[in-house]
Each structure stands twice: as C-alpha cells, then as structure tokens.
Amino acid sequence: MSERVIVVGAGIVGIATALQLRLAGLDVLLLDRGEPARETSYGNAGALAVSDVIPLAEPGVWRRLPGWLLDPLGPLAVRWRYLPTLAPWLARFALASRPARVASLTRALAALLNRAAADYAPLVARAGLDGMWRRHGALTLYRDAAELERALPAWRRKAEHGVAWQTLDQAAVQDCEPALRDGWARAVKVAAWSHVDDPYLFSRGLLDAFVAAGGVFEQAEAAALSERGGKVDGVVCADGRMLAAGQVIVAAGIWSDRFTRQCRYRVPLESERGYHVNLPKAGVALRHFIQCASESFVILPLADGGLRLAGTVELAHRDAAPDWRRAEILLDKARGIVGDFSTEDMTLWMGNRPSLPDTVPVIGPAPDRAGLYFAFGHGHLGLTLAATTGALLRDMVLQRPSGLDLHPYRLARF
C-alpha cells in the first residue's frame, strides 16, 4: 500500500492543505486539471475575514427571497431559470436560519476563524510572503448612527465569539482612512482582519513553498476515486492512469461533487458565484480593507494604489453565462466611497465559490470509506480558512488530536 497522500484540487484550500501535510513530513502529490490557483482562488477578495462568524442564513433570511428573485443586480440574486434546481438548497438554507441552528453554526465557524491567522503564520513565514500579508484591519462603513445602531446586535453576537471590534465616529473614520469621501458618519474597525495584496500570487507563493519542501504538483485530471475492499487507494486520471495513495483528500471546490456523487453521498453543494472588478491603476491609496454595510460589497487595496471591488453573490448554475452588469455596478458604488479613480487596464472576473446552505465547510473523513477525506464548501471563506483546514486534515491523517470538536464539519450532517 502506498503511503502517499494525494490532494485533489490546487486552489488555495488544496495548496494550503498540501503544504501543511508536506511540512509534517508526509509524501504529498497535489493534482489539478488546470493551472494552480486559476479558479476561484484567482479572483477572490483577498481577505482573512476572521469576523465573519455568523452564517449567511441568519434568522428570518427566507423573507428576503422574493427580493432576490426580483432584483438581478442586488447584493444577492437568484436566477429564475435555476430556481427549480436550487429549491432544495434554498429550503436547507431557510432551515439553517432557525435561531438555535444559527447559534450552533456560529460556534462552529468561530472555532475555525479564531485560529485562522495563527495557522497561516508559519506557512506565510515558510513561503516568504510576510510582505504580501497586510495585517492592517478592516473598516465596515455606515452612513449614519442609525444604520450602525441596527447592526450592533450582530456585532455584539460576534464579540461573544471572540471578535474584538471598536466603533469610530466620523472624525475617527477620516483620521483612520483619509482616502474615503466625506459622509461616512460611523464605522466598525476589526483590527484582527487582514488581507493579501494579490490572492493569486499569494496562493502561488504557498505552492512554491510546497514544491521547495519536496512536494509534487502534477497537472492531471482526477476523474474518479480508486477503491478496494471499502478503502480508497488512489485516483484514476482522465488519461487512464491509476495513481496509488494511502489517503486521498478531495479539495476541488465546486467540482468536489464529482467525487461525492461517486460515493453516493448526497451533499447540497451549489455555486455562490462572485464577481470582481480589478483596477490595477486606480490610484487610490487605502490603508484598510473596506466593507460597505449598506451596499454589501468590499474594496481590497492592491499594491501600488490598485483596487479590487468584490462582494456580490449570484445563485445560478456554475456553467451559466456571467452577468457582467453585476460587476460593473460596483464601479459606481466604489466612487461613492473613495471618489473617482482610473479604470485603465480594468478587468472583470466571475468565479464559482463552493457553497453549502449552512455556510460551514465540510472538513473530515468520508463516513464509510477509509482513506478518503473531504475539504470543500468554504463559500466566501476559502482563503480565510485554507491554512486551518489543512492543519485539521494533517492532524486527522496523522491521528493527532486537533483541539477542536470536529463534529460540526462532518459530511454526514447532510
């Protein structure tokens, strides 16, 4: 039997997992059908969103469904044609919004998010990426005191789960972030929030560290799992080769369902399609990651005064044509926050975030197949939780205690 570990999927979760395993001394092969970090990991918002402990399915969220259907350019939109297929996922989403369930999901997310930065630190140091990891905090902007007041119950719930934050008045907002236009009367600052200059280059830097440590990346499509006697013993590639392994970890994002279906696991994995506008020559020097509460979008400061505008969500088939209007509307929203900027060399992007209805990722072993592990469903927290996911899987493979209750992340909860 091979002692090798195969990680299927070279997005940020797969790369960080492979690196964690390799640094623990394991023989690791990382597979992807395409170029590493070129899917969702290429275009995400670049944040370590450590304060996002409350699941998307908040209490009463089902009341918003009619609005999502009627506004194709809203912060969260559902395409009509996909509604019949999406209905079971939406039903689970509504069930996850029950107060007791939200409380348990919040605990599960907080347990992961509270250790995210600590799990990243040794990987970033190993890869020499400290200069790209900006630990300057984030500002969530509010137009007036009333808007902030409506948001404070959620912030107080976050504080109960270890999120430290402070409110800023208008003068403090301008002093903290001079590049903002006047008119933002309040903000909440989360000092522990951080971001990276370029998510793609950051992911590739971790990949380089993996290879430098003796890990192997191969561009090949894992078409199926190989099984023998109730144990997974490798993967079968699209070219017919069988690659043997002692353990296989599926971290293929939205495409992980190819392997769950093979095992006859019913997992409600859908695409949470995200859009961004990249403005490499915007000419706006921001100090902090910016979130706009009323508009539900974010601004990532890039190197040399560039900006990335992101944050809208669209529930649609993963192969549906992009609706580029959802990206373009971000331009006017951003001008309301930072004023005018250059659109020279502007690019638009859309990617498929792998989303589960309860917001909590699957991290752990298959229910009935030895040697098989899953790591998917991170939604908008893929970059944030990649190093932590890898650390947990490393400890599982090595049969070491993780210090966490892993029950909330099991695949069998569905």
C-alpha positions as CSV (number, residue, x, y, z in Angstrom):
1,M,0.0,0.0,0.0
2,S,1.3,3.5,-0.9
3,E,1.9,5.9,2.0
4,R,1.5,8.8,-0.3
5,V,-1.3,11.4,0.2
6,I,-3.0,12.7,-2.9
7,V,-4.7,16.1,-2.6
8,V,-7.2,16.7,-5.5
9,G,-7.6,20.4,-6.2
10,A,-4.9,23.1,-6.4
11,G,-7.0,26.1,-5.2
12,I,-6.0,27.8,-2.0
13,V,-7.6,25.1,0.2
14,G,-5.8,22.3,-1.6
15,I,-2.5,24.2,-1.8
16,A,-2.5,25.1,1.9
17,T,-3.5,21.5,2.8
18,A,-0.8,20.0,0.7
19,L,1.8,22.3,2.3
20,Q,0.6,21.5,5.9
21,L,0.9,17.8,5.1
22,R,4.3,18.1,3.5
23,L,5.7,20.2,6.3
24,A,4.6,17.4,8.6
25,G,6.9,15.0,6.7
26,L,4.3,13.3,4.5
27,D,4.8,12.3,0.9
28,V,2.3,14.5,-0.9
29,L,1.1,14.7,-4.5
30,L,-1.1,17.7,-5.5
31,L,-3.3,17.3,-8.5
32,D,-5.3,19.7,-10.6
33,R,-6.7,19.5,-14.2
34,G,-5.7,23.2,-14.7
35,E,-3.1,25.7,-13.6
36,P,-2.9,26.1,-9.8
37,A,-5.0,28.9,-8.2
38,R,-6.6,29.9,-11.5
39,E,-10.2,29.2,-10.5
40,T,-11.9,30.9,-7.5
41,S,-8.6,31.4,-5.7
42,Y,-7.5,33.7,-8.6
43,G,-10.2,36.3,-8.1
44,N,-11.4,36.3,-4.5
45,A,-11.5,39.4,-2.3
46,G,-8.1,38.6,-0.7
47,A,-9.4,38.8,2.9
48,L,-8.8,36.8,6.0
49,A,-12.3,37.5,7.1
50,V,-11.9,36.5,10.8
51,S,-15.0,38.3,12.0
52,D,-17.5,36.5,9.7
53,V,-18.6,34.1,12.4
54,I,-22.3,34.5,11.7
55,P,-23.6,32.2,8.9
56,L,-25.2,33.7,5.8
57,A,-28.5,32.0,6.8
58,E,-29.4,34.5,9.5
59,P,-32.8,34.3,11.3
60,G,-35.6,35.5,9.0
61,V,-33.5,35.3,5.9
62,W,-36.2,33.4,4.0
63,R,-38.3,36.7,3.9
64,R,-35.7,38.2,1.6
65,L,-36.1,35.5,-1.1
66,P,-38.7,37.5,-3.1
67,G,-36.4,40.4,-3.3
68,W,-33.5,38.3,-4.5
69,L,-35.7,37.0,-7.3
70,L,-36.9,40.4,-8.4
71,D,-33.6,42.3,-8.4
72,P,-31.0,40.7,-10.6
73,L,-28.4,43.4,-9.7
74,G,-29.0,43.2,-5.9
75,P,-26.3,42.2,-3.4
76,L,-27.6,38.6,-3.6
77,A,-29.5,37.5,-6.7
78,V,-31.2,34.2,-7.7
79,R,-31.7,33.4,-11.4
80,W,-35.2,32.5,-12.1
81,R,-34.3,29.7,-14.6
82,Y,-32.2,27.9,-11.9
83,L,-34.8,28.2,-9.2
84,P,-36.4,24.7,-9.6
85,T,-32.9,23.1,-9.3
86,L,-31.9,25.4,-6.5
87,A,-35.1,24.9,-4.4
88,P,-33.8,22.1,-2.2
89,W,-30.7,24.1,-1.4
90,L,-32.8,27.1,-0.5
91,A,-35.0,25.0,1.7
92,R,-31.9,23.8,3.6
93,F,-30.7,27.4,3.7
94,A,-34.0,28.5,5.3
95,L,-33.8,25.6,7.8
96,A,-30.3,26.7,8.8
97,S,-31.7,30.2,9.7
98,R,-33.6,28.9,12.8
99,P,-32.2,30.7,15.8
100,A,-30.9,27.6,17.6
101,R,-29.3,26.4,14.5
102,V,-27.7,29.8,13.8
103,A,-26.2,29.7,17.3
104,S,-24.6,26.3,16.8
105,L,-23.3,27.2,13.3
106,T,-21.8,30.5,14.7
107,R,-19.9,28.5,17.3
108,A,-18.6,26.1,14.6
109,L,-17.5,29.0,12.4
110,A,-15.9,30.9,15.3
111,A,-13.9,27.9,16.3
112,L,-12.3,27.8,12.9
113,L,-11.9,31.6,12.3
114,N,-10.4,32.3,15.8
115,R,-7.3,30.3,14.8
116,A,-7.0,31.2,11.1
117,A,-4.2,33.8,11.5
118,A,-2.2,31.5,13.8
119,D,-2.5,28.6,11.4
120,Y,-1.4,30.9,8.5
121,A,1.6,32.4,10.2
122,P,4.1,29.5,9.8
123,L,3.1,28.9,6.2
124,V,3.5,32.6,5.3
125,A,6.9,32.7,7.0
126,R,8.0,29.5,5.2
127,A,6.9,30.9,1.9
128,G,8.5,34.3,2.5
129,L,5.1,36.1,1.9
130,D,5.1,38.3,5.0
131,G,5.4,41.4,2.9
132,M,2.2,40.5,1.0
133,W,0.1,39.8,4.1
134,R,-1.3,43.1,5.2
135,R,-2.4,43.0,8.9
136,H,-3.9,46.5,9.0
137,G,-7.5,45.6,9.9
138,A,-10.8,46.3,8.2
139,L,-13.4,49.1,8.4
140,T,-17.1,48.4,7.9
141,L,-18.7,51.7,6.9
142,Y,-22.1,53.1,8.0
143,R,-23.8,56.2,6.6
144,D,-25.2,57.4,9.9
145,A,-25.6,56.5,13.6
146,A,-29.0,54.8,13.0
147,E,-27.6,52.4,10.4
148,L,-24.8,51.4,12.8
149,E,-27.3,51.0,15.6
150,R,-29.3,48.5,13.6
151,A,-26.0,46.5,13.0
152,L,-24.9,46.5,16.7
153,P,-26.8,43.3,17.8
154,A,-24.8,41.3,15.2
155,W,-21.5,42.9,16.3
156,R,-22.3,42.1,19.9
157,R,-23.0,38.4,19.0
158,K,-19.6,38.4,17.2
159,A,-18.0,39.7,20.3
160,E,-19.4,36.8,22.3
161,H,-17.5,34.6,20.0
162,G,-14.1,36.3,20.3
163,V,-14.3,39.0,17.7
164,A,-12.8,42.2,19.0
165,W,-14.1,45.4,17.4
166,Q,-14.5,49.2,18.1
167,T,-16.8,51.9,16.8
168,L,-15.4,55.0,15.1
169,D,-17.2,58.4,14.8
170,Q,-16.9,60.5,11.7
171,A,-13.7,62.2,12.7
172,A,-12.1,59.0,13.6
173,V,-13.1,57.4,10.3
174,Q,-11.5,60.2,8.3
175,D,-8.4,60.1,10.5
176,C,-8.2,56.3,10.2
177,E,-8.7,56.3,6.4
178,P,-8.1,59.7,4.8
179,A,-8.8,58.4,1.2
180,L,-12.5,58.0,2.0
181,R,-15.0,60.6,0.8
182,D,-16.8,62.6,3.4
183,G,-20.2,61.4,4.6
184,W,-19.4,58.2,6.3
185,A,-20.6,59.0,9.8
186,R,-19.6,55.8,11.5
187,A,-17.5,52.7,11.1
188,V,-16.6,49.5,13.0
189,K,-13.0,48.6,13.0
190,V,-11.8,45.0,13.3
191,A,-8.0,45.1,14.0
192,A,-7.6,41.3,13.6
193,W,-8.9,41.3,10.0
194,S,-6.1,41.1,7.4
195,H,-5.7,40.8,3.6
196,V,-3.2,39.9,0.9
197,D,-2.1,42.1,-1.9
198,D,-2.9,39.5,-4.6
199,P,-4.7,36.3,-3.8
200,Y,-3.4,34.5,-6.9
201,L,0.2,35.4,-6.2
202,F,-0.2,34.6,-2.5
203,S,-1.6,31.1,-3.5
204,R,1.3,30.6,-5.9
205,G,3.7,31.6,-3.2
206,L,2.4,28.8,-1.0
207,L,2.6,26.4,-3.9
208,D,6.2,27.3,-4.5
209,A,6.9,26.6,-0.8
210,F,5.2,23.2,-1.1
211,V,7.4,22.3,-4.1
212,A,10.5,23.7,-2.4
213,A,9.8,21.5,0.6
214,G,9.7,18.3,-1.6
215,G,6.0,18.2,-2.5
216,V,5.0,17.3,-6.1
217,F,2.4,19.1,-8.2
218,E,1.1,17.4,-11.3
219,Q,-1.4,18.9,-13.8
220,A,-3.7,16.0,-14.4
221,E,-7.4,15.5,-14.1
222,A,-8.6,13.2,-11.3
223,A,-11.6,11.6,-12.9
224,A,-12.6,9.1,-10.2
225,L,-11.6,7.5,-6.9
226,S,-10.0,4.1,-6.9
227,E,-11.4,1.8,-4.2
228,R,-10.5,-1.7,-3.0
229,G,-12.2,-3.5,-0.1
230,G,-14.0,-0.5,1.2
231,K,-10.9,1.7,1.2
232,V,-9.9,4.4,-1.2
233,D,-6.4,3.6,-2.5
234,G,-5.8,6.3,-5.1
235,V,-7.3,8.2,-8.0
236,V,-7.9,7.3,-11.6
237,C,-6.9,10.1,-14.0
238,A,-8.8,11.1,-17.1
239,D,-5.9,9.7,-19.2
240,G,-6.4,6.2,-17.6
241,R,-3.6,6.2,-15.2
242,M,-4.2,5.0,-11.7
243,L,-2.2,6.9,-9.0
244,A,-1.9,5.0,-5.8
245,A,-2.2,6.6,-2.4
246,G,-2.7,5.7,1.2
247,Q,-5.0,8.7,1.6
248,V,-6.9,10.9,-0.8
249,I,-8.1,14.4,0.1
250,V,-10.7,16.0,-2.2
251,A,-10.4,19.7,-2.1
252,A,-11.7,20.5,-5.5
253,G,-14.1,23.4,-4.7
254,I,-17.4,23.4,-6.6
255,W,-16.2,20.3,-8.5
256,S,-15.9,18.2,-5.4
257,D,-19.4,16.9,-6.0
258,R,-18.0,14.6,-8.8
259,F,-16.4,12.5,-6.0
260,T,-19.3,12.8,-3.5
261,R,-21.7,11.5,-6.2
262,Q,-19.3,8.6,-7.0
263,C,-19.6,7.6,-3.3
264,R,-23.4,8.2,-3.3
265,Y,-23.2,10.9,-0.7
266,R,-26.0,13.5,-1.1
267,V,-24.3,16.8,-0.4
268,P,-26.1,20.2,-1.2
269,L,-23.2,21.9,-2.9
270,E,-24.0,24.9,-5.1
271,S,-22.2,27.7,-6.7
272,E,-22.2,31.0,-4.9
273,R,-21.0,33.0,-7.9
274,G,-18.9,36.0,-7.1
275,Y,-17.8,38.9,-9.3
276,H,-15.0,41.4,-9.1
277,V,-13.6,44.4,-10.9
278,N,-9.8,44.7,-10.9
279,L,-8.4,48.2,-11.1
280,P,-4.6,47.9,-11.0
281,K,-4.1,51.6,-11.8
282,A,-6.9,53.1,-9.7
283,G,-4.5,55.5,-7.9
284,V,-6.2,55.2,-4.5
285,A,-4.0,54.5,-1.5
286,L,-6.2,52.8,1.1
287,R,-4.8,51.7,4.5
288,H,-7.5,49.2,5.3
289,F,-9.8,46.6,3.8
290,I,-13.1,48.3,3.3
291,Q,-16.6,46.9,3.7
292,C,-19.7,48.9,2.9
293,A,-22.6,47.7,5.0
294,S,-25.5,49.3,3.0
295,E,-24.2,48.2,-0.4
296,S,-22.9,44.8,0.7
297,F,-19.6,44.9,-1.2
298,V,-15.9,45.3,-0.3
299,I,-12.8,47.1,-1.6
300,L,-9.5,45.3,-1.4
301,P,-6.4,47.5,-1.5
302,L,-3.9,46.2,-4.1
303,A,-0.3,47.1,-4.3
304,D,0.7,50.5,-5.7
305,G,-2.7,52.1,-5.3
306,G,-4.7,49.5,-7.1
307,L,-8.2,48.3,-6.0
308,R,-10.3,45.2,-6.3
309,L,-14.1,45.7,-6.0
310,A,-15.9,42.5,-5.0
311,G,-18.7,41.0,-2.9
312,T,-21.9,40.4,-4.9
313,V,-23.4,36.9,-4.8
314,E,-25.4,35.2,-7.5
315,L,-27.0,31.8,-7.1
316,A,-27.0,30.3,-10.6
317,H,-25.7,27.2,-12.4
318,R,-21.9,27.0,-12.3
319,D,-21.8,27.0,-16.1
320,A,-24.3,29.8,-16.7
321,A,-23.0,32.8,-18.7
322,P,-21.8,35.7,-16.5
323,D,-24.0,38.7,-16.0
324,W,-21.3,41.3,-16.2
325,R,-23.7,44.0,-15.0
326,R,-23.2,42.6,-11.5
327,A,-19.5,43.6,-11.8
328,E,-20.0,46.9,-13.5
329,I,-22.4,48.3,-10.9
330,L,-19.5,48.0,-8.4
331,L,-17.8,50.9,-10.1
332,D,-20.4,53.5,-9.1
333,K,-20.7,52.1,-5.6
334,A,-16.9,52.4,-5.1
335,R,-16.9,56.0,-6.4
336,G,-19.4,56.8,-3.6
337,I,-16.8,55.6,-1.1
338,V,-13.4,56.7,-2.5
339,G,-14.2,59.2,-5.2
340,D,-13.0,59.0,-8.7
341,F,-10.3,56.6,-9.9
342,S,-8.6,55.4,-13.0
343,T,-10.1,52.5,-14.9
344,E,-7.1,52.0,-17.0
345,D,-6.3,48.2,-17.6
346,M,-9.6,47.3,-15.8
347,T,-10.6,43.7,-15.9
348,L,-13.8,41.9,-14.8
349,W,-14.0,38.4,-13.4
350,M,-16.5,35.8,-12.2
351,G,-15.8,32.7,-10.2
352,N,-17.8,29.8,-8.5
353,R,-17.5,29.7,-4.8
354,P,-18.4,26.3,-3.4
355,S,-21.3,27.0,-1.1
356,L,-23.2,24.8,1.4
357,P,-26.5,26.1,2.8
358,D,-25.3,26.3,6.4
359,T,-22.1,28.2,5.5
360,V,-19.9,25.7,7.4
361,P,-17.4,23.8,5.3
362,V,-17.0,20.0,5.1
363,I,-13.7,19.1,6.7
364,G,-13.0,15.5,7.5
365,P,-13.2,11.8,6.7
366,A,-15.7,10.1,4.5
367,P,-18.4,8.3,6.5
368,D,-17.8,4.8,5.2
369,R,-14.6,4.8,3.1
370,A,-11.3,4.5,4.8
371,G,-8.5,6.6,3.4
372,L,-10.8,9.3,2.0
373,Y,-11.2,12.9,3.3
374,F,-13.1,15.9,2.1
375,A,-12.4,19.7,2.3
376,F,-14.9,21.8,0.4
377,G,-17.8,24.1,0.8
378,H,-15.9,27.1,2.2
379,G,-18.0,29.6,0.3
380,H,-16.5,33.1,0.7
381,L,-14.2,31.9,3.4
382,G,-11.8,29.7,1.3
383,L,-8.8,32.0,1.6
384,T,-9.5,32.7,5.2
385,L,-9.8,29.1,6.3
386,A,-7.3,27.3,4.0
387,A,-4.5,27.0,6.4
388,T,-6.8,25.9,9.3
389,T,-8.4,23.3,7.0
390,G,-5.0,22.0,6.1
391,A,-3.9,21.9,9.7
392,L,-7.0,19.9,10.7
393,L,-6.6,17.4,7.9
394,R,-2.9,17.0,8.7
395,D,-3.9,16.1,12.3
396,M,-6.5,13.7,11.1
397,V,-4.2,11.9,8.7
398,L,-1.5,11.6,11.4
399,Q,-4.2,10.6,14.0
400,R,-3.2,13.5,16.3
401,P,-5.7,15.5,18.4
402,S,-6.7,18.8,16.9
403,G,-8.1,20.5,20.0
404,L,-11.4,21.1,18.2
405,D,-14.7,19.4,18.2
406,L,-14.8,18.2,14.6
407,H,-18.4,17.0,14.6
408,P,-19.9,20.2,13.1
409,Y,-17.8,19.9,9.9
410,R,-18.6,16.3,9.1
411,L,-20.0,15.4,5.7
412,A,-22.6,13.1,7.2
413,R,-24.6,16.1,8.7
414,F,-26.3,16.2,5.3
